[in-house]
Amino acid sequence: MYKYIILFILFFIILINSCSIDSDCGNSPYTQCKTKSSIVDGIGTVDYFHYKNNIEIDRENKRLLFTMKYDDEEIEQRIISIPLTGMKIPNKDVICHATLYPMGHNKIKGLINYIPKSKSMIIATVKTGITLNSGGFEKDTFYLPKLLTSNNTYSSVGFSGEKFVFSEDENTQYSCVYGGGVYKSDFGNPKSYESKERLFFGNDLYGGCAGIRLGEKSVTSVNNKQQQQKLYILYVKNKKHETYHNSIHIGDLSCVQPGGETLIINLPLLYSDEANGIGHFEYSEIEDLLFYSNGLGIFKADLSVRKKNKIPIPKLIYKSNSAFSFKYYKEFIYLSTNEKIIRISTINYKKSETLFTFNGSLNKNNNNNNNNINKKQSKAISTTGHCVCAPGFTNNGTTDKCNYCDKSTHVISKDKNIIRCIPLKFDSNPIVCFHSQDCSIGKTCVLNKFSKYGQCLNK
């Protein structure tokens, strides 16, 4: 009885702190009420070896980040965050970190990395055009806090989503070339990436990297300074027309051969699943716990039992054929699947919590059995909404009016009763335009008949 009373009280608190129209949010048109949304799918075909529905964790601020699109915004996509525990006060708990606009022929596919100290975001894009086949080329674009342009990018053909890990303290980026090697370069420096240093070797003949993770730091004896010690590398071997991911190898950064000649397949083995394969994986060095997904769902393997001369036995903790990517943090798995974001306890994994639903943009901390969602309840809460700033606008950390737009790097544009703060390119023209007044002197906004926006071109 008490359980239902508590649930009712929580639902009532959420209801009175939600919104249904823009005026509920206090400073329309700069503040807006959003009631319907969808997640941005990401890159890759629908299988467990590809990046899809990615989420990121900001461990410093205890928030969960993801890419989504509101139904009433024609061209924008948003990078949104919510507390790791879900929303308690919808009008305050949802934060928009970035508004993403189309960049020429580059189609936005979603957030693939979040780097907390500099608040940089890595956005996956697909370049398409009349000279390219369907699907196009995959690109990974650095989004810095005040700039999103196609000039600030790393590009590659093929697999995307698991390719980059970063060490801000050491100003270092580690990169995985799918089916190839692992490389080191300077963080956020495209020129450094072009002349990157190879650490470990892979190619079409011997197989190579499919994804990488950076281990936790440990104190070394070198001036008592923290050094990053190991990379964990998912190995891929091409066999005829099929691709196999079934093993994770350890790359010791303190023991790299000159020229990076060591084959990834010859690196020490962390773990393998020959029977079912390994797609996305998360590994905690401190806990010695490995989590990985495949076509059956998400598995947990306690590698610490090896210290007792035992063989780790993987346990299926979440049964699903759509667990494309997930994150592990402090005894919870965070996952985007079936139009919702959930978290699963790795201790009591028979139940999951729904943190956010995309059909209605409002969560309720409700326990559900794995893969068994209460559809009536989801429908019931879908009529309430939450408040966010208008596209591109922020609070600037001092107010809750959402009316801040840095005019030195952005332009304010109004179209069809929608106000936007749009980033400028290096030529002082906005990434997209709606009217010629958005453009600099000598330029005019030329609308594309196939889209809702235009580009600033010479008159």
C-alpha positions in Angstrom: 0.0 0.0 0.0 2.7 2.4 1.0 4.6 1.7 -2.3 1.6 2.8 -4.3 1.1 6.0 -2.2 4.8 6.9 -2.8 4.5 6.3 -6.5 1.3 8.4 -6.7 3.1 11.3 -4.8 6.1 11.1 -7.1 3.8 11.1 -10.2 1.9 14.1 -8.8 5.2 16.0 -8.1 6.3 15.3 -11.7 3.0 16.4 -13.1 2.8 19.8 -11.4 6.4 20.5 -12.4 5.9 19.7 -16.1 4.5 21.9 -18.9 2.0 21.7 -21.7 2.4 25.0 -23.6 5.4 27.4 -24.1 3.9 30.0 -21.7 4.3 27.5 -18.8 8.1 27.9 -19.2 8.2 31.5 -18.2 9.9 33.4 -21.0 8.4 32.5 -24.4 9.6 32.4 -27.2 13.1 31.9 -25.6 11.8 29.1 -23.4 9.8 26.4 -25.0 7.7 23.4 -23.8 8.4 20.1 -25.5 6.1 17.2 -25.3 7.1 14.9 -28.2 10.5 13.7 -29.4 12.5 10.9 -31.0 16.0 9.6 -30.5 18.5 10.1 -33.2 19.5 6.6 -34.3 23.2 7.1 -35.1 25.3 5.2 -37.6 25.3 1.6 -38.8 23.0 -1.1 -39.8 20.6 -2.7 -37.3 22.9 -5.2 -35.7 24.9 -5.4 -32.6 28.3 -4.8 -34.2 27.5 -1.2 -35.1 27.2 2.0 -33.2 23.5 3.0 -32.7 21.5 5.0 -30.2 24.6 6.2 -28.4 24.5 7.7 -25.0 27.3 9.4 -23.0 27.9 9.9 -19.3 29.2 13.2 -17.8 30.8 11.7 -14.7 31.7 15.0 -13.2 28.2 16.3 -13.2 26.4 13.0 -12.9 24.4 13.4 -16.1 23.4 11.3 -19.1 23.8 12.8 -22.6 22.1 11.8 -25.8 21.0 13.1 -29.2 17.3 13.7 -29.9 15.0 15.5 -32.2 11.8 17.4 -31.1 8.8 16.8 -33.3 8.1 20.5 -33.7 11.6 21.5 -34.9 12.0 21.0 -38.6 15.8 20.8 -39.0 17.5 20.9 -35.6 18.8 18.1 -33.5 19.6 18.5 -29.9 22.2 17.1 -27.5 20.3 16.8 -24.2 21.2 15.7 -20.7 19.2 14.4 -17.8 20.3 13.4 -14.2 21.6 9.8 -14.0 18.7 9.1 -11.7 16.1 10.4 -14.1 14.0 13.5 -14.0 12.3 14.6 -10.8 11.5 18.1 -11.9 11.0 18.1 -15.8 11.1 21.9 -16.0 14.6 22.1 -14.6 16.2 18.7 -15.0 16.5 18.7 -18.8 19.5 20.7 -20.1 20.2 21.3 -23.8 24.0 21.4 -24.4 24.0 21.9 -28.1 21.7 22.6 -31.1 23.0 20.8 -34.2 22.2 22.1 -37.7 22.8 20.5 -41.1 26.2 21.2 -42.6 26.0 21.2 -46.3 25.9 17.6 -47.5 26.8 16.3 -44.0 23.9 14.6 -42.3 24.1 14.6 -38.5 24.0 11.1 -37.0 24.5 11.9 -33.3 26.8 12.3 -30.4 29.6 9.6 -30.1 31.8 11.1 -27.4 31.6 13.7 -24.7 34.8 15.2 -23.2 33.8 16.8 -19.8 36.6 19.2 -18.9 36.5 21.2 -22.2 32.9 20.3 -22.7 33.7 19.2 -26.2 31.5 16.9 -28.1 32.3 14.5 -31.0 29.4 14.4 -33.5 29.2 11.6 -36.1 28.1 12.8 -39.6 27.6 11.1 -42.9 28.6 13.0 -46.0 26.2 12.4 -48.9 25.9 13.9 -52.4 25.1 13.1 -56.0 28.6 11.7 -56.6 28.4 9.3 -53.6 26.6 6.0 -53.2 23.8 5.6 -50.7 25.1 5.9 -47.1 28.0 8.1 -48.1 31.2 8.6 -46.1 31.2 8.6 -42.3 32.9 11.5 -40.6 33.5 12.4 -37.0 33.3 16.1 -36.3 34.6 17.9 -33.2 31.9 20.2 -31.8 33.6 22.7 -29.5 31.4 24.8 -27.1 31.0 27.7 -29.5 31.8 26.3 -33.0 30.4 23.6 -35.3 31.8 23.7 -38.8 33.0 21.1 -41.3 36.5 22.6 -41.0 37.0 21.2 -37.6 36.8 17.5 -38.4 38.4 14.1 -38.6 37.2 12.0 -41.5 37.3 8.3 -42.4 35.5 5.8 -44.6 33.7 3.0 -42.9 32.9 2.1 -39.3 32.2 4.9 -36.9 31.2 5.2 -33.3 33.9 3.4 -31.2 36.9 5.0 -32.8 38.1 7.7 -30.4 39.1 7.8 -26.7 40.6 10.9 -25.1 42.9 11.9 -22.3 42.5 15.6 -21.7 45.1 15.7 -19.0 47.7 14.5 -21.5 46.2 16.3 -24.5 46.0 13.0 -26.3 43.6 11.3 -28.6 43.7 7.5 -29.3 42.1 6.5 -32.6 40.9 3.1 -33.9 40.9 2.6 -37.7 38.3 -0.1 -38.3 40.1 -3.3 -39.4 43.4 -1.4 -39.1 45.7 -0.1 -36.4 45.5 2.0 -33.2 47.0 5.5 -33.4 48.0 8.4 -31.1 47.7 12.1 -31.9 47.1 15.5 -30.2 43.6 16.1 -28.8 41.4 18.2 -31.1 44.2 18.8 -33.7 43.3 17.6 -37.3 46.8 18.3 -38.5 48.2 16.1 -35.8 45.7 13.4 -36.7 46.9 13.4 -40.3 50.5 12.6 -39.1 49.3 10.3 -36.3 51.7 7.9 -34.5 50.8 4.2 -34.8 50.8 2.3 -31.6 49.5 -1.1 -32.7 49.2 -2.7 -36.1 46.3 -4.2 -38.1 45.3 -4.7 -41.7 43.0 -6.7 -44.0 45.2 -9.7 -43.8 45.7 -10.0 -40.1 42.6 -8.2 -38.9 42.6 -5.1 -36.7 40.8 -2.7 -34.4 37.0 -2.5 -34.1 36.7 -0.4 -31.0 38.8 0.9 -28.1 38.5 1.8 -24.4 40.9 3.6 -22.2 41.7 2.1 -18.8 41.5 4.0 -15.5 44.6 5.8 -14.4 47.1 4.5 -11.9 49.9 6.3 -10.1 53.4 5.5 -11.3 56.8 6.2 -9.9 57.6 8.8 -12.5 57.5 12.0 -10.5 54.4 10.6 -8.8 52.5 11.6 -11.9 49.4 9.8 -13.1 50.0 8.0 -16.4 47.5 6.2 -18.6 48.6 2.6 -18.8 46.4 0.5 -21.0 44.1 0.5 -24.0 41.5 -2.3 -24.4 41.0 -3.1 -28.1 38.2 -5.0 -29.7 39.6 -7.2 -32.4 37.9 -7.8 -35.8 38.9 -10.5 -38.3 37.3 -10.5 -41.8 36.5 -14.0 -43.0 35.2 -14.0 -46.6 32.0 -12.0 -46.5 31.4 -12.1 -42.7 33.0 -10.1 -40.0 33.8 -11.5 -36.6 34.3 -9.6 -33.3 35.0 -12.1 -30.5 38.0 -11.0 -28.5 39.3 -8.0 -26.5 43.1 -7.4 -26.3 45.3 -5.4 -23.9 47.5 -2.6 -25.4 50.1 -1.5 -22.8 50.9 2.1 -23.6 54.1 1.9 -21.5 55.4 -0.9 -23.8 54.9 0.1 -27.4 57.2 -1.3 -30.0 59.0 1.3 -32.3 56.7 2.0 -35.3 53.8 0.3 -33.7 54.6 -3.1 -35.3 52.9 -5.3 -32.8 49.8 -6.9 -34.3 46.6 -6.4 -32.3 45.9 -10.1 -32.5 49.2 -10.8 -30.8 48.5 -8.5 -27.9 47.6 -10.2 -24.5 44.0 -11.4 -24.4 41.6 -9.8 -21.9 38.6 -11.9 -22.8 36.9 -13.7 -25.7 33.4 -15.0 -26.6 33.9 -17.3 -29.5 30.4 -18.6 -29.5 28.3 -15.4 -29.5 30.7 -12.5 -30.4 31.3 -9.1 -28.8 29.8 -5.9 -30.1 29.9 -2.9 -27.7 31.9 -3.4 -24.5 32.7 -1.6 -21.2 35.5 -2.6 -18.9 36.2 -1.4 -15.4 39.9 -2.1 -14.4 39.2 -1.2 -10.8 36.3 -3.7 -10.4 37.7 -6.1 -13.0 34.2 -6.3 -14.5 33.5 -6.6 -18.2 30.2 -5.9 -19.9 29.5 -6.5 -23.6 26.6 -6.9 -26.0 25.8 -9.1 -28.9 22.7 -10.5 -30.6 21.4 -12.0 -27.4 21.7 -9.0 -25.2 24.1 -7.6 -22.6 26.5 -9.9 -20.7 28.4 -9.4 -17.4 31.7 -11.2 -16.9 33.5 -11.0 -13.5 37.2 -11.3 -14.5 38.4 -11.1 -10.9 37.7 -14.9 -10.4 40.8 -15.6 -12.4 42.8 -14.6 -9.3 41.3 -17.8 -7.8 42.2 -19.8 -10.9 38.6 -19.9 -12.0 37.2 -19.3 -15.5 34.9 -16.3 -15.9 31.3 -17.3 -16.8 29.3 -14.7 -18.6 25.9 -13.9 -17.3 23.1 -12.5 -19.5 21.9 -9.5 -17.5 19.6 -8.0 -20.1 17.9 -10.0 -22.9 17.5 -7.9 -26.1 18.3 -8.0 -29.7 18.6 -4.2 -29.8 21.2 -3.4 -27.2 23.4 -1.6 -29.7 25.4 0.5 -27.3 25.4 1.2 -23.6 27.4 2.7 -20.8 28.4 1.4 -17.4 28.8 3.6 -14.3 28.8 2.7 -10.6 26.7 -0.6 -10.6 24.3 0.5 -13.4 24.1 -0.1 -17.2 22.6 2.8 -19.1 21.0 2.0 -22.4 18.8 3.5 -25.1 16.4 1.1 -26.6 12.8 0.9 -27.9 12.3 4.7 -27.8 13.3 5.0 -24.1 16.4 5.3 -22.0 16.7 2.8 -19.2 19.1 1.8 -16.5 19.8 -1.7 -15.3 21.2 -2.6 -11.9 24.2 -4.9 -12.4 23.6 -6.3 -8.9 19.8 -7.0 -9.2 19.5 -7.1 -13.0 16.1 -8.7 -13.1 14.5 -5.2 -13.1 15.2 -2.0 -15.0 14.2 1.7 -14.5 12.8 3.9 -17.3 14.6 7.3 -17.1 13.2 9.0 -20.2 10.6 8.1 -22.9 10.8 9.6 -26.4 7.2 9.2 -27.3 6.2 11.7 -24.6 9.5 13.2 -23.4 8.8 12.5 -19.8 10.1 9.7 -17.6 8.8 8.0 -14.6 11.1 6.1 -12.2 9.1 2.9 -12.7 10.5 -0.6 -12.3 9.8 -2.9 -15.2 10.8 -6.4 -16.0 13.5 -6.6 -18.7 12.1 -6.1 -22.2 8.5 -5.8 -20.8 7.3 -2.2 -20.9 4.0 -1.1 -19.5 2.5 0.5 -22.6 -0.5 1.9 -20.9 1.7 3.8 -18.4 3.9 5.2 -21.1 0.9 6.5 -23.0 -0.5 8.0 -19.8 2.6 10.2 -19.1 3.2 11.2 -22.8 0.9 14.2 -22.5 3.2 16.1 -20.2 6.4 17.9 -21.2 9.5 19.7 -20.1 11.0 23.1 -20.7 14.1 23.8 -22.8 15.7 26.9 -24.3 14.9 27.9 -27.9 17.3 26.4 -30.5 20.9 27.6 -29.8 20.0 29.8 -26.8 21.3 29.3 -23.3 21.0 30.6 -19.8 24.7 31.6 -19.8 24.8 30.1 -16.3 23.2 33.1 -14.6 19.5 33.2 -15.4 16.7 30.8 -16.3 15.3 33.0 -19.1 17.1 31.3 -22.0 17.7 34.5 -23.8 21.5 34.4 -24.2 23.1 34.3 -27.7 26.7 35.2 -28.2 26.5 37.5 -31.2 30.2 37.4 -31.8 29.9 33.7 -32.9 26.2 33.4 -33.7 23.4 35.2 -35.5 19.8 35.4 -34.2 17.2 34.4 -36.9 13.4 34.4 -36.8 11.3 32.2 -39.1 7.7 31.1 -38.7 7.5 32.3 -35.1 10.6 30.3 -34.2 13.7 32.1 -32.9 17.1 30.5 -33.3 20.7 31.3 -32.3 22.7 29.9 -35.2 26.5 29.4 -35.2 28.7 31.3 -37.6 31.2 29.7 -40.0 34.7 31.1 -40.4 33.4 33.4 -43.2 31.0 35.1 -40.7 27.9 33.5 -42.3 25.6 31.2 -40.4 25.7 27.4 -41.0 22.1 27.7 -42.3 20.0 30.6 -43.2 16.3 31.4 -43.6 16.4 35.0 -44.8 19.0 37.1 -46.6 19.3 39.3 -43.5 20.9 36.4 -41.8 23.9 36.6 -44.1 26.8 38.9 -44.2 27.2 41.9 -46.6 27.4 40.7 -50.3 25.7 37.4 -49.6 22.1 36.2 -50.1 20.2 33.3 -48.6 19.5 30.8 -51.3 16.9 28.3 -50.2 17.1 24.6 -51.2 13.8 23.5 -52.7 14.3 20.1 -51.1 14.9 21.4 -47.5 13.6 23.8 -45.0 16.7 26.1 -45.0 19.3 27.7 -47.2 22.9 28.6 -47.5 24.5 32.1 -47.8 25.9 32.5 -51.3 27.3 35.4 -53.4 24.6 37.7 -54.9 
